[in-house]
Structures are given as C-alpha cells and as structure tokens.
C-alpha cells in the first residue's frame, strides 16, 4: 500500500503535470461511454448527456493542462527574466 501512496504523491509533485489534466480526460471518457450506451440503446437523452459531458471533459482537460503546466511554466520564465 505504501508503494501506491508514494506513486500517487510522486505523480502529483512531478514537474511534468500529467496528473491534473487526467481528471478532465477521465470526465471526457465517461461522457463518451455514456454517448455510446445511448446510441446503442436509441436513448436520445443519454446521447445528449454523454455528448455534453464528453465535450465538457475535453474543455476541462485543456483548461487544467493550461493551469497545471503552462501557467506555472510561464510564471517561472517570467520570474527568471525579471532577475
């Protein structure tokens, strides 16, 4: 169990920033699965909800990537240029 805990804490403190955008990708994946279930069962409401959740997840992944990776990178570059 300690190995899993150290792996998760290493992902969150890693400089690469892959843990935060994965949340948005997970939301998008759930939406796409719901969209597939709705299409297979001819359920219009489930198709619409799955498409909406999938699109929201894609937007969330892009925003979290910008916030988690790009913003910190540009902030560090700005601090280095001001020195």
Secondary structure, DSSP 8 states (H G I E B T S, - for coil): -HHHHHHHHHHHH-TT-HHHHHHHHHHHHHHHHHHHHHHHTT-HHHHHHHHHHHHHHHHHHHHHHIIIIIHHHHHHHHHHHH-
